[in-house]
Amino acid sequence: MKQTPQIVKDVASDLIEEYGDNFDYLGKYEGADVYIYHFPDGSCTGYPFIYLVKDGNVEELTDSPALYIIDLLVEDVDEVDIE
């Protein structure tokens, strides 16, 4: 499993402060490495947060675009505890 880059952690600093440092690597999407923030079990948070890292830049996505990319990259949603 890939280590989460510091630039992702910098963008997600509010989430990390509130819920802890917990990311999963999902794979590649259009040349970018995709990471998802994994909320603690039982959290009611709404849409997932994913982070696309490419060429030293990070883009945070949520809402429908995040769900679309997760659907492309994750065969069995239960494998990475995404609900």
Helices and strands as residue ranges (DSSP letters): H 6-11, H 13-19, E 23-29, E 32-37, E 50-54, E 57-61, H 63-73, G 77-80
